[in-house]
Structure formats: C-alpha cells, structure tokens
C-alpha cells in the first residue's frame, strides 16, 4: 500500500485539508474520514480474463495468499469472483468495507449516511452459499 502523508483508516490519508485516496486518486472534503476502504483491492490489481485463465493454483499457493479473512477477500476480488467496490443505491457514494463480527465472512459493505449495508458476497457466485468464504 502506498503512503501519502499520514495514513489514516486503510488507504485514506490527510494532506493539506483534503482526504485523498491513493488507490483511485479521488478526493473528498476535509474532516474526519467516515470509515475506511472503498475497494477490496486496488483497481490496478484486478486480473483480466486472460491473466485468470493463465494462472495455475495449488492448495499451497492459495493458502499462502489467503492467510486470513481479508487475504481471502482480496484473492477473490482480484479474480472478480466477488465485487471489488459497491455503490450505495440511495446516495450513490461508494460503500465502505467494514469488519463485522456478526457476519460469517468477517466483512460487510456499509454506507453510514444512508444506513445501507450489503454482504461481501452479494451479487456473486457465493451469494446463496451458506459456507463461509
């Protein structure tokens, strides 16, 4: 993860009165950041269809990359098996990825402004699965 100024809440940082996202180079008004990550992985880390087809996995290589829940989510998002970003349907702002102890996957998408929430697996191949990721 790149670093600009003082890093706050994942990939958000405070520089000259503006909170800037080093992942997508977007800006939002100054003040206390609301939440943290709006991406599971940086957009540049998303794999293309050809890259995914050329990959060869073993349980060892997957295990090395997916040591914890966030690592597993990053692995799935990079291969576009789950959504990398989610937009709030009410206000249109990017939802934030939050750690959720009550969720079996450990993380959920939330918009605090609109009280919107969605599971990390919504809209994916895993949506109806009852097994944890």
N, CA and C of each residue as an Amber inpcrd file, in Angstrom:
protein
   399
   0.8430000  -1.1830000   0.0000000   0.0000000   0.0000000   0.0000000
   0.8860000   1.2430000   0.0000000   0.6140000   2.1800000  -0.8900000
   1.3930000   3.3920000  -0.9640000   1.0410000   4.2970000   0.1990000
   1.9140000   5.2700000   0.4650000   1.6840000   6.1360000   1.6010000
   1.8370000   7.5900000   1.1790000   0.8280000   8.4060000   1.4590000
   0.8830000   9.8430000   1.2070000   0.5920000  10.5350000   2.5250000
   1.5150000  11.3140000   3.0420000   1.2770000  11.9970000   4.3040000
   1.0790000  10.9980000   5.4170000   0.2070000  11.3150000   6.3320000
  -0.1000000  10.4050000   7.4410000  -1.2400000   9.4930000   7.0200000
  -1.0270000   8.2130000   7.0990000  -2.0380000   7.2510000   6.6520000
  -3.1060000   7.0840000   7.7340000  -4.3670000   7.1290000   7.3250000
  -5.4880000   7.0050000   8.2560000  -6.4790000   6.0140000   7.6720000
  -6.9530000   5.0680000   8.4550000  -8.0130000   4.1460000   8.0550000
  -7.7480000   3.4720000   6.7090000  -6.8180000   2.5780000   6.6370000
  -6.5900000   1.8300000   5.4060000  -5.8440000   2.6550000   4.3860000
  -6.4930000   2.9570000   3.2500000  -5.7750000   3.6780000   2.2160000
  -6.1710000   5.1490000   2.1140000  -6.8220000   5.7060000   3.1200000
  -7.1500000   7.1310000   3.1120000  -6.0720000   7.8940000   3.8670000
  -5.7380000   9.0920000   3.4100000  -4.7370000   9.8900000   4.1090000
  -5.1490000  11.3560000   4.0810000  -4.6210000  12.1220000   5.0310000
  -4.9520000  13.5370000   5.1500000  -3.7810000  14.3660000   4.6300000
  -4.0020000  15.1570000   3.5880000  -2.9550000  16.0310000   3.0640000
  -3.5480000  17.3810000   2.7190000  -3.0180000  18.4300000   3.2860000
  -3.4270000  19.8090000   3.0010000  -4.9430000  20.0220000   3.0210000
  -5.6130000  19.5320000   4.0400000  -7.0410000  19.7790000   4.1830000
  -7.9320000  18.9580000   3.2730000  -7.3840000  17.9880000   2.5610000
  -8.1660000  17.1360000   1.6680000  -7.8410000  15.6920000   1.9880000
  -8.8610000  14.8560000   2.0130000  -8.6290000  13.4370000   2.1980000
  -8.5310000  12.8410000   0.8040000  -7.4000000  12.2170000   0.4900000
  -7.1760000  11.6840000  -0.8550000  -7.0180000  10.1780000  -0.7940000
  -7.5910000   9.4920000  -1.7500000  -7.4810000   8.0420000  -1.8490000
  -6.3330000   7.7180000  -2.7890000  -5.2850000   7.0690000  -2.2810000
  -4.1370000   6.7470000  -3.1300000  -4.4620000   5.6200000  -4.0960000
  -5.5400000   4.8980000  -3.8640000  -5.9120000   3.8080000  -4.7640000
  -6.5680000   4.3590000  -6.0220000  -7.5600000   5.2270000  -5.8610000
  -8.2760000   5.7220000  -7.0400000  -8.0200000   7.2000000  -7.3090000
  -7.1660000   7.8460000  -6.5280000  -6.7990000   9.2540000  -6.6810000
  -8.0110000  10.1820000  -6.5720000  -9.0720000   9.7310000  -5.9220000
 -10.2470000  10.5660000  -5.7110000 -10.0640000  11.4530000  -4.4960000
 -10.8680000  12.4970000  -4.3810000 -10.7820000  13.3930000  -3.2390000
 -12.1580000  13.5590000  -2.6320000 -12.1840000  13.8410000  -1.3280000
 -13.4190000  14.1340000  -0.6330000 -13.1400000  15.2620000   0.3440000
 -14.1430000  15.9540000   0.8780000 -13.9150000  17.0980000   1.7470000
 -13.0860000  16.7240000   2.9730000 -12.3920000  17.7270000   3.5070000
 -11.5760000  17.5100000   4.7010000 -12.4640000  17.2010000   5.8860000
 -11.8600000  16.6860000   6.9180000 -12.5790000  16.3310000   8.1250000
 -12.2730000  14.9030000   8.4960000 -12.9410000  14.4310000   9.4950000
 -12.7140000  13.0620000   9.9300000 -13.2380000  12.1050000   8.8730000
 -12.3920000  11.1990000   8.3860000 -12.8630000  10.2550000   7.3730000
 -13.9590000   9.3570000   7.9320000 -14.9370000   9.0560000   7.1260000
 -16.0110000   8.1590000   7.5290000 -15.6800000   6.7730000   7.0210000
 -15.1220000   5.9610000   7.9100000 -14.8250000   4.5940000   7.5280000
 -13.4570000   4.4480000   6.9340000 -13.3290000   3.5080000   6.0350000
 -12.0220000   3.1990000   5.5200000 -12.0440000   2.8220000   4.0590000
 -11.7920000   1.5740000   3.7780000 -11.5960000   1.0990000   2.4150000
 -12.8730000   1.1430000   1.6030000 -12.7550000   1.6500000   0.3820000
 -13.8770000   1.5970000  -0.5510000 -13.6040000   0.5830000  -1.6540000
 -12.4480000  -0.0800000  -1.5950000 -12.0690000  -1.1410000  -2.5240000
 -11.5390000  -2.3170000  -1.7050000 -11.7750000  -3.5200000  -2.1480000
 -11.1520000  -4.6730000  -1.5080000  -9.6850000  -4.7260000  -1.9420000
  -9.4340000  -4.5530000  -3.2350000  -8.0750000  -4.4420000  -3.7680000
  -8.0120000  -3.2100000  -4.6670000  -6.8160000  -2.7070000  -4.9010000
  -6.6480000  -1.5700000  -5.8050000  -7.1230000  -1.9630000  -7.2010000
  -7.7920000  -1.0550000  -7.9130000  -8.2780000  -1.3810000  -9.2580000
  -7.1790000  -1.9050000 -10.1900000  -5.9600000  -1.4660000 -10.0170000
  -4.8500000  -1.9350000 -10.8550000  -4.5030000  -3.4030000 -10.5870000
  -4.9240000  -3.9300000  -9.4320000  -4.6300000  -5.3160000  -9.0800000
  -5.6750000  -6.3010000  -9.5850000  -6.7560000  -5.8010000 -10.2000000
  -7.7760000  -6.6940000 -10.7590000  -7.1890000  -7.4280000 -11.9550000
  -7.4130000  -8.7020000 -12.0180000  -6.8670000  -9.5360000 -13.0950000
  -7.8080000  -9.5030000 -14.2970000  -7.2240000  -9.5660000 -15.4920000
  -8.0120000  -9.6590000 -16.7160000  -8.4110000 -11.1220000 -16.9220000
  -9.3370000 -11.3620000 -17.8420000  -9.7510000 -12.7390000 -18.1300000
  -8.5790000 -13.5970000 -18.5620000  -7.7000000 -13.0460000 -19.3970000
  -6.5370000 -13.8140000 -19.8600000  -5.5870000 -14.1350000 -18.7210000
  -5.3610000 -13.1900000 -17.8160000  -4.4910000 -13.4480000 -16.6630000
  -5.0730000 -14.5440000 -15.7830000  -6.3810000 -14.5230000 -15.6060000
  -7.0330000 -15.5390000 -14.7770000  -6.9220000 -16.9110000 -15.4360000
  -7.1200000 -16.9650000 -16.7520000  -7.0210000 -18.2420000 -17.4660000
  -5.6170000 -18.8210000 -17.4070000  -4.5970000 -17.9780000 -17.3830000
  -3.2100000 -18.4350000 -17.3990000  -2.6980000 -18.8530000 -16.0150000
  -3.4250000 -18.4960000 -14.9650000  -2.9820000 -18.8320000 -13.6090000
  -3.0930000 -20.3300000 -13.3430000  -2.1880000 -20.8280000 -12.5510000
  -2.2350000 -22.2130000 -12.0890000  -2.1260000 -22.1780000 -10.5670000
  -3.1090000 -22.7710000  -9.8960000  -3.1610000 -22.7330000  -8.4420000
  -2.9730000 -24.1190000  -7.8610000  -2.4650000 -24.1410000  -6.6610000
  -2.4630000 -25.3430000  -5.8360000  -3.0090000 -24.9220000  -4.4810000
  -3.3580000 -25.8740000  -3.6700000  -3.8410000 -25.5130000  -2.3280000
  -2.7500000 -24.7750000  -1.5600000  -1.5000000 -25.0860000  -1.8300000
  -0.3790000 -24.4050000  -1.1620000  -0.3060000 -22.9350000  -1.5730000
  -0.4120000 -22.6330000  -2.8690000  -0.3060000 -21.2380000  -3.3170000
  -1.5110000 -20.4200000  -2.8500000  -2.6940000 -21.0240000  -2.8770000
  -3.8780000 -20.3070000  -2.3840000  -3.7590000 -20.0870000  -0.8800000
  -3.3010000 -21.0880000  -0.1540000  -3.1270000 -20.9630000   1.2950000
  -2.1190000 -19.8930000   1.6710000  -1.0540000 -19.7590000   0.8780000
  -0.0440000 -18.7360000   1.1510000  -0.6100000 -17.3300000   0.9710000
  -1.4690000 -17.1370000  -0.0150000  -2.0440000 -15.8220000  -0.2880000
  -3.2340000 -15.4980000   0.6150000  -3.9020000 -16.5120000   1.1440000
  -5.1510000 -16.3220000   1.8900000  -4.9790000 -16.7570000   3.3460000
  -4.1020000 -16.1030000   4.0570000  -3.8210000 -16.4860000   5.4430000
  -4.8960000 -16.0250000   6.4290000  -5.6770000 -15.0120000   6.0710000
  -6.7410000 -14.5170000   6.9500000  -7.9590000 -14.1580000   6.0980000
  -9.0140000 -13.6620000   6.7380000 -10.2580000 -13.3550000   6.0130000
 -10.0560000 -12.2690000   4.9640000  -9.3270000 -11.2070000   5.3230000
  -9.1100000 -10.1290000   4.3630000  -8.2620000 -10.6200000   3.1900000
  -7.2810000 -11.4590000   3.4360000  -6.4690000 -12.0250000   2.3550000
  -7.3110000 -12.8430000   1.3900000  -8.2480000 -13.6050000   1.9260000
  -9.1410000 -14.3980000   1.0730000 -10.0330000 -13.4830000   0.2400000
 -10.5700000 -12.4280000   0.8530000 -11.4170000 -11.4940000   0.1140000
 -10.6200000 -10.7980000  -0.9840000  -9.3760000 -10.4360000  -0.7030000
  -8.5380000  -9.7940000  -1.7140000  -8.2520000 -10.7490000  -2.8640000
  -8.0020000 -12.0060000  -2.5630000  -7.7450000 -13.0050000  -3.5960000
  -8.9810000 -13.1650000  -4.4870000 -10.1630000 -13.2430000  -3.8750000
 -11.4140000 -13.3970000  -4.6320000 -11.7290000 -12.1440000  -5.4560000
 -11.5220000 -10.9590000  -4.8720000 -11.8230000  -9.7130000  -5.5820000
 -10.8730000  -9.4950000  -6.7500000  -9.6040000  -9.8390000  -6.5960000
  -8.6310000  -9.6740000  -7.6830000  -9.0150000 -10.5240000  -8.8870000
  -9.6670000 -11.6480000  -8.6480000 -10.0960000 -12.5390000  -9.7230000
 -11.5580000 -12.3130000 -10.1040000 -12.1400000 -11.2370000  -9.5820000
 -13.5110000 -10.8010000  -9.8640000 -14.5600000 -11.8500000  -9.5280000
 -14.3080000 -12.6190000  -8.4760000 -15.3050000 -13.5910000  -8.0070000
 -16.2680000 -12.9480000  -7.0140000 -15.8580000 -11.8390000  -6.3930000
 -16.7370000 -11.0040000  -5.5720000 -16.5320000  -9.5610000  -6.0170000
 -17.4420000  -8.6740000  -5.6440000 -17.3460000  -7.2690000  -6.0420000
 -16.1650000  -6.5980000  -5.3530000 -15.4410000  -5.7970000  -6.1140000
 -14.3200000  -5.0510000  -5.5530000 -14.8010000  -3.7490000  -4.9230000
 -15.8630000  -3.1710000  -5.4520000 -16.4610000  -1.9540000  -4.9030000
 -17.9790000  -2.0990000  -4.9450000 -18.6530000  -1.3470000  -4.0890000
 -20.1190000  -1.3260000  -4.0550000 -20.5600000   0.1190000  -3.8900000
 -21.5440000   0.5370000  -4.6670000 -22.1020000   1.8840000  -4.5570000
 -23.4020000   1.8380000  -3.7590000 -23.6030000   2.8150000  -2.8930000
 -24.8550000   2.9140000  -2.1470000 -25.9710000   3.2360000  -3.1380000
 -27.0540000   2.4480000  -3.1720000 -28.1340000   2.7110000  -4.1280000
 -28.9200000   3.9780000  -3.8030000 -28.8370000   4.4730000  -2.5660000
 -29.5920000   5.6550000  -2.1670000 -28.8690000   6.9480000  -2.5120000
 -27.5980000   7.0790000  -2.0600000 -26.8680000   8.3350000  -2.2630000
 -25.8290000   8.2560000  -3.3800000 -25.5280000   7.0570000  -3.8710000
 -24.5770000   6.9100000  -4.9660000 -23.1150000   6.9610000  -4.5690000
 -22.8350000   7.1420000  -3.2830000 -21.4520000   7.1840000  -2.8030000
 -20.9060000   5.7650000  -2.6760000 -19.5850000   5.6050000  -2.7560000
 -19.0160000   4.2700000  -2.5760000 -19.2430000   3.7780000  -1.1440000
 -19.6690000   2.5440000  -1.0200000 -19.8270000   1.9470000   0.3070000
 -18.4440000   1.6220000   0.8590000 -18.3650000   1.5080000   2.1710000
 -17.1010000   1.2590000   2.8490000 -17.0790000  -0.1700000   3.3600000
 -15.9280000  -0.7920000   3.2660000 -15.7480000  -2.1590000   3.7490000
 -15.4770000  -2.1180000   5.2480000 -16.3550000  -2.7520000   6.0360000
 -16.2240000  -2.7720000   7.4900000 -16.0470000  -4.1920000   7.9910000
 -15.2770000  -4.3200000   9.0400000 -15.1300000  -5.6000000   9.7260000
 -16.4050000  -5.8290000  10.5260000 -17.0030000  -7.0180000  10.3960000
 -18.2700000  -7.3270000  11.0680000 -18.1650000  -8.6810000  11.7480000
 -18.1580000  -8.6870000  13.0500000 -18.0410000  -9.9320000  13.8090000
 -19.2790000 -10.8090000  13.6490000 -20.4190000 -10.2060000  13.3680000
 -21.6640000 -10.9640000  13.2500000 -21.8190000 -11.6230000  11.8820000
 -21.0120000 -11.2270000  10.9260000 -21.0900000 -11.7710000   9.5620000
 -20.1250000 -12.9460000   9.4380000 -20.5540000 -14.0220000   8.7850000
 -19.7190000 -15.2190000   8.6690000 -18.4500000 -14.9660000   7.8550000
 -18.4710000 -13.9830000   6.9580000 -17.3020000 -13.6800000   6.1450000
 -16.3560000 -12.6830000   6.8140000 -16.8000000 -12.0700000   7.8970000
 -15.9470000 -11.1540000   8.6460000 -15.9910000  -9.7130000   8.1810000
 -16.5480000  -9.4360000   6.9970000 -16.6110000  -8.0800000   6.4590000
 -17.9580000  -7.8500000   5.7980000 -18.3670000  -6.5800000   5.7430000
 -19.6130000  -6.1990000   5.0900000 -19.4430000  -4.8110000   4.4840000
 -20.2320000  -4.4940000   3.4550000 -20.2470000  -3.1620000   2.8500000
 -21.2790000  -2.3160000   3.5740000 -20.9260000  -1.0560000   3.9130000
 -21.8600000  -0.1790000   4.6160000 -21.7430000   1.2530000   4.1350000
 -22.8570000   1.9680000   4.1420000 -22.8920000   3.4150000   3.9370000
 -23.5130000   3.9950000   5.1990000 -22.7240000   4.6940000   5.9970000
 -23.2270000   5.2290000   7.2610000 -24.2220000   6.3640000   7.0570000
 -24.1030000   7.0770000   5.9590000 -25.0070000   8.1890000   5.6860000
 -26.4370000   7.6950000   5.4840000 -26.6020000   6.5910000   4.7690000
 -27.9320000   6.0860000   4.4100000 -28.3280000   4.8210000   5.1670000
 -27.4620000   4.3240000   6.0210000 -27.6770000   3.0910000   6.7810000
 -27.8320000   1.8810000   5.8630000 -27.2270000   1.9630000   4.6830000
 -27.2310000   0.8660000   3.7230000 -26.1830000  -0.1570000   4.1430000
 -26.5000000  -1.4310000   3.9970000 -25.4910000  -2.4680000   4.2250000
 -25.7530000  -3.6290000   3.2670000 -24.6740000  -4.3110000   2.8990000
 -24.7500000  -5.4410000   1.9800000 -23.6260000  -6.4070000   2.3360000
 -23.9040000  -7.6840000   2.1990000 -22.8670000  -8.6680000   2.4830000
 -21.7920000  -8.6070000   1.4040000 -20.6210000  -9.0610000   1.7340000
 -19.4910000  -9.0360000   0.8050000 -19.7340000  -9.9530000  -0.3940000
 -20.5590000 -10.9720000  -0.2090000 -20.7930000 -11.9330000  -1.2880000
 -22.0370000 -11.6320000  -2.1270000 -22.7580000 -10.5660000  -1.8300000
 -23.9700000 -10.2150000  -2.5900000 -23.6360000  -9.9870000  -4.0600000
 -24.4280000 -10.5710000  -4.9350000 -24.2420000 -10.4260000  -6.3680000
 -23.1280000 -11.2800000  -6.9490000 -22.6370000 -12.2190000  -6.1680000
 -21.5500000 -13.0660000  -6.6470000 -21.9990000 -14.5200000  -6.7450000
 -21.0950000 -15.3350000  -7.2120000 -21.2950000 -16.7740000  -7.2970000
 -21.6160000 -17.3680000  -5.9170000 -21.1000000 -16.7400000  -4.8540000
 -21.2350000 -17.2530000  -3.4880000 -22.4800000 -16.7410000  -2.7690000
 -23.3320000 -15.9800000  -3.4270000 -24.4550000 -15.3180000  -2.7640000
 -25.3530000 -16.2580000  -1.9810000 -25.7140000 -17.3890000  -2.5230000
 -26.6390000 -18.2990000  -1.8500000 -25.9520000 -19.3910000  -1.0440000
 -24.6460000 -19.3520000  -0.9920000 -23.9000000 -20.3550000  -0.2370000
 -23.9860000 -20.0690000   1.2640000 -24.1000000 -21.1050000   2.0370000
 -24.1430000 -20.9490000   3.4980000 -22.7750000 -21.2050000   4.1140000
 -21.7970000 -21.5710000   3.3010000 -20.4460000 -21.8100000   3.7940000
 -19.6810000 -20.4990000   3.8700000 -18.8660000 -20.3050000   4.9060000
 -18.0610000 -19.0780000   4.9680000 -16.9870000 -19.0990000   3.8910000
 -16.6420000 -17.9110000   3.4020000 -15.5940000 -17.8110000   2.4010000
 -14.2710000 -18.1220000   3.0480000
